[in-house]
């Protein structure tokens, strides 16, 4: 599997900052959206780029909900 993360990392005065904003995995030829803490719809942006909906898995949703999302299931 391949893993891609966008993180906020650094310092805010004396406080350490570490937050995972986006986490995507590619496994079994599908893009798994594991975390999205942004105001953008990553799944819709991937579809607009030509990725078929069945190749995108909303890992942030429980398996029993994924069937009703219109995206891939795994």
N, C-alpha and C positions, 0 to 999 in steps of 0.2 A: 504494500500500500504506500501511496505517496501522501504526505501531509503538508498542508499549507496554512500558515497562521499569520494574521495581522494582529500585532500586539501594541499596546501602549506601555512603554517601558522607560523608566527614568526616576527622577526625584521631583517632588513638590516640596520645596524647602527641605525639611528634615524627615520627610515621610517618603518611603519607597513606593513607587507606583508600578504595578504590574497588572495588566488587564488584557485578557484575550478578547479582541473585538470580533474577529472572524476566524473560524476554523473549518477548513474544507479537507476532506479525505478523498482520494481516488482509489477505489478498490473494486475489483471485479468489473472494471470498465464502466463504473458509474461514479458520478460526483456526489458525494455525501456532504450535505450542509449540516455540520455538527453544532455550529454556533454562529449566530448573527446578532450582534449587539449594535447594529447600525439602523438607520431609518430607511435603508435601501432594500429592495427585494432582490436579493442575489439570485434566487431561482428564476425570477422573471427576466433579469438581465442576461442570465445564461441562455434562456430560451430565445431572447432577442438576438443573441450571438450565433444562434443556429444549433444549440444543443437540444436534442429531443427531450421532451418532458419525462419520458420513461427512463432516461439515463441520469436523472437527477433524483436523489433520495433525500427527503427532509428528515435527516437523522435527529433533528430537534423534536420531532413528533413521535409519540409512542407507536410501535408497530401496528397496533389495531386501528390507528387513525390514518396511517399513510395510505391505505386503500382508497380513502375518500378524498384525497388531496388533488388528484389528477396528475400527480408526479409518480415516479418509480417507487416500487416496493422491493424490499429485499429481506 
